[in-house]
Structures are given as structure tokens and as C-alpha cells.
């Protein structure tokens, strides 16, 4: 080229695009995000918006909704004795035990598996994760047989053989046993994607950090976990915490699946999700069920915000 010295590489000159054509050109990022945005809007944004609007109405799924403004919320907090005496305390108890314990158990199992070789780690991780995928089937096949109220139930059969009881116990119909069984089943199936995220984070840390920490005074594994591992895994820990919160409030069908009735016997295992199904799909009081759904949404949002505050990056 004339007027230029020969160099090892030539400068690439991008053709200028007129401003009008730039405005009409699609952003490649938007093209890739469009399917997710579309599905998120259809299945999340629109249903949540409709639920919030229906919560201010009296709607029986047949007639035109009648706006009642805040009447559903007032009745929920002042007139619904079942919600205040049984549903809300049961939900809080269930969430306080299953959420933190399941979260801590997920981290402990992920940390334990990260200390062993690849092949046994993969097999054990699959075994630990599989209940979260098959909990509905196994609940009907295993847990209902295990806690069956006749002599064919495994636990009743064992207790009768040991002479500890004289007649079978109706575990799944007893208000004294239903909630503890629900907690056990929920913990058994709580090793989901949060567990896998923690395991992935533990397997991708820089080992040189631990070597430097040992020089600086870290003496045992417990100190490594609290001063190095957890701070390095804040994104995975946050994701696991949010998933634990969401899953804890979503597994309310456990009590209904185990007992076979909604409401559960003496409301012993009745959670907010069951209360929504009771009013929405059994009594067809859709407006009231939507109000309860909004309250559940606010509880999940508050718990998620608390988790974000605990594990945020400073």
C-alpha cells in the first residue's frame, strides 16, 4: 500500500455502520436471552402478577372476580384460626429445622466427598443426589411402606418383634409422629442442586491458598473450613442457601402424600402450601388462596434476602 511502511501485520479497518442501521441491528446477547426472557415472562411474571391481582378479589374460578381489596388479607390474619394456630407455626417449625439442617448437611457431605478420590466421589455423589430427583416415587414406595400403620410396615414389624409395642402404631395418621416423619423425609431429599454447587466449588479451589494458610498459622481442618473454604465459596454458599430456602417451602406436599388427606390429620402436617391447595383446588376460593400465595412469596423473598445478606461479597 502506498504511503505506508511495510509491517508484519496490517491494521484491520472495520467498515463504519451508519447510525440508522446501528439502531436497527439486533444485539446478539438479546437474541440468546430472548427464549429465557419469553419463558420467564410466560411462566413466572404473568402468573405471579395474576396471583397478586386475584388476591384482592373474591373468585371461585367460575364467576367474574369481585374486587374486595384487602379483605382476604384481613381475614387471613384475623379470622383464619387454622392458619394462625396450625399452618403458620407448622411452616415455621418445618422451615427452621429442614432449611438450616439440610443446608449444613449439604455442605458437610460435599466437603466430605471432596476429600476422597474421583471414582468413589462420583458414585457417592450420585447416591446422595438421587433422592432429590426421585423423592415423589420413593415417598410412595419406600416411606409409606416403612411407616405403614399395619403389621406389614417395616417399623411396626420391627417394634413388634422386639416387644416394644403390643399393637401397630398409625405413624402417618398420628399428630405426634407426622411432623417428625415429614422432617426426616424432607432432609433425606434435600441434597439437590445446592449440594452439587457446593461440591463443584470445593473441587475447584486453589490448593496453594491452603499451603500459604498453613504457613500463616492455620493448624487444622476446622480452621481451614471456617477461615478459607467458606469465604472462598461465598457464591456457591449463597446459591445453596437460596435453593434450600425455596425447596423447604416447596416440599409442603410431603405431609399430604404421606397421610393421604388434605387437610392432614388434626392439621399436624399442614403447611402453607397445603393451605393454598386446600382453598384453591378443593374449596375453589381462588382469591383467598392467591392471598395466601402472596404471603408465602413474601416469606420466601425475605428469607432469600437474609441469605444474600449473610453470604454477600463485601
N, C-alpha and C positions, 0 to 999 in steps of 0.2 A: 504494500500500500504506500502511495506517495505521501510524503510529509511525515512519515512515522519511521522510527528506527525499528529494525527487526528485533524482536524479543522472543523469549522462549514460549510465551503464551499470549494469545490475543485477548483483549478485553471484549467480553460479550455485551453487546448493547441491546437492551430489551426494547422492543417496539413500544412506543407510547400509545396508551389507550385513551381515546377521548373521554372526558368526564361523563358524558351522557351514557356511553357504553359501560363505563365502570359502575354506574348506578344500577344498570340492568343485569350485570353479571352476578350469578349466584355464588355465594360463599361456599366453598367445598365443605367447611365444617358444618354449615347448616344442612347441607344435603345428607351428611351422615347422621346428624342429630334428628332429622325430621321424623323418621319412623318412631324413635323413642318419644319425642315430643307428642306425636299424634296418639300413640298408645297411652302415654301418661295422662293426656288430657281426657281421652275417652273413658279410661277405666279408673282414674284417680280423681282428677279435678272435677269433672262433671258429677260423678256420684257423691263426692263429699259436699259439693255446693248444693245439690238437690237435697241431701240429708239435712243440711243446715236450714234450708228453706222449709222443708217439711216439719222440722222440729217446732216451728211456730204455728202449726196447723193442727186441725182435727181431721185425720184422714184414715179411712177404713179400706183403702185400696179399690173401692168401687165408686163411691160418690166423689164429687168435686171437693177438694180440700177446703176447709173453712179456717180462716186465719184466727188464731186465738192468742197470738202474740206470745207472752211469756208464761201462759197458763200451764203448759206442760212442765216447764222447769219448776214452777212454784209447787205444782202437785208432786213432782219427783222429790223435792227437798222437804216438803211439809206433810203430804198426805200418804205417800207410799211407804208404809211401815215395813213392808217386806224388803224394800231396797235399803232402808236405813238400818234395820235390825239384823239382816242376814246377808244381803248381796254385797253391800259395800264393805262390811267387816271381813267377810269371806275373801273378797277380792284382795283386800289389803294384806291379810294374813298369807294368802297364797302367793302374792307377788313378792312380799318381803322375804319369804323363805326360798321360793323357787328361783327368783331373779338373782340375788347375790350368791346363793349357794351354787346354783348352776353355772354362774359366771366364774366363780372361784374354782369350781371343779373343772370347767373347760380349760382354764389356764394351767391348772396343776397337771392335768392329763397331757396337754400339749407340751408343757415343759418336760414332763417325764419321757414322752415319746421322742423328744428332740435329743435326748441323751443316748439313744441306742442306735444300732446300725440301720441302714436303709431298708433292707428287706423285711425284718420283723417290724420296723416302724410303719411301713406301708400297710402290712397286714393288720396290725393292731389299730391303726388309724381308721381303716375301713370298717373294722368291727365296731369301734366306738361311734363312728359317724352313721352307720347304717340304721340304728333305731330312729333317728330323726327323719329318715325317708320312709320308713315302714311302720310308723307308730300307730296309724289307724288300723291296719290289718293285724298287727301283732297285739294291739289292745283287745281286739275281739277274740283272737285265737289263744293268746297266752295269758294275759292278765285276768280275763273273765273266768278262765278255767282255773287259774291259780287261786283266785279268791271266790270261787263259786260257793254258794251257800248250802250245798248238799254234801253228802259224804264223798262224792266223786271229786270235789275240789281238792287240789293238792295240799293246800294249807290245812283245811279241815281234816283231811285224811291223816296228815302227819300229827296234828294235835290230838286226834282221837287215838291213834296208835300209841302215842306217848302217855295217854291217860290224863292229859292236862285239861281236857274238856269232856263233857258227857254227851253233848249233842252239838250238831253243826252250828256255826255262827254265820248269820247273814251279813257278811262283811260289806257287800256292795249296797245293802239296803239299810245299814245301821248308821245313824247320825254320828256315832262315836268313831267309826272306822273309815267312813267315806272320804273325808278330807285328808287324813294321813295317806290313804292309798292314792288319792289324786296327786299328792305332792311327790310320792315315790315314782309314779308313772311319768310325771312331768320332768323330774330330774333325770330319769332314765333316757328320755328322748330329747334332752336339752343340748346334746353335743352336735350342733348344726354347723352352719357356715361360719359362725363366730369362732368355734373351735378350730376349724380349718384355717381361718385367717390368722389366729394366734400361732398355730403350728408353722405356717408359712413364714411369719415374722421371725420366729425363733430359729428357723433353719437358714435365714439369710443375714444373720448378724456378722459383724466383722470380729473375728477371733482375736485380732491384735488389741482390741479395746480391753478385753479381759486380761491380756498379758500386761498391758500398761497399768490396769487397775490393781493387779497383784503387786506390782512394784510400789504403787501409791498407798498400799495398806489394806486392800481387800483380802480377807483371810479365809472365807468360807463361801459355800454356795448360796447360803441365805442372804449374805450381804451382796453377792453378785446379782441376785434376783431383784432386790429392792433398790439398789443404787445404780444398776447398769441396765439389766434386762427390761424392767418395766418402763423406765424413762425412754429407752430406745424404741420401745414398741407402742408408743402412745397412739399412733394411727390405728394399728390393729386392735389395741385395747379399747379404743373408742368405738370402732366398728363392732367388736364383740359385745360391748355394753349396750349399744343401741339395739342390736339384734336380740340380746337377752331380754331387754325391756319389751320389745314388740312381741316376741314369741311368748313371753309369760302371759301377756294379756290376750293372746290369740288362742291359747290352748284351753279355753273355757269349756269346750265340748267334751273334755275328758270325763267330767262328772256325769253328764247325760249319757255318754256312751257306756260307761261302766254300770250305772244304775238302771239304764233303760227307760228313764222317765224324765220329763221336763215339765214342771219343776222337779228337782232332785228330792229324795225323801227328807221331809222336815226341813227343806231348804238347806241341808247341811253342806252340800257341794255347789250351791247356786252362786255363780259368778255373774259379773256384769254382762258378759257375752250371752249367757243363758237367759238373763233377764230380757235382753234385746230380742232373742229368738222367741221367748215366751209371748211377749206383747206384739211382736211384729208378724210372726208366722203362725201363731196359734190363736191369738185373740184378734189379730188383724187391726191393732191400734198402731198404725204406721207412724202417725205423728208423734205419739208418746215414745215409741221405740226409737225414732230418729233423735229425740231429745236425749235419751239415754246414750245413744251412739255418740252424740256430740260431747257429752260428759266424759265418756271413755276416751275419745280423741284428745280432749284437753288433758286428761291424766297421763296418757302416753306421751304427749308433747312435753308436759312438764318433767316427766321422768327422763326423757331423752335430753332435754336441755340441761338437767342436772348432770347426766353422764358426760355431756360435752364440756361442761364447766370443769369436771374433775380431770378429764384427760386432754384438755386443750393444749395446744402448743404455745408456750409462753415465749 
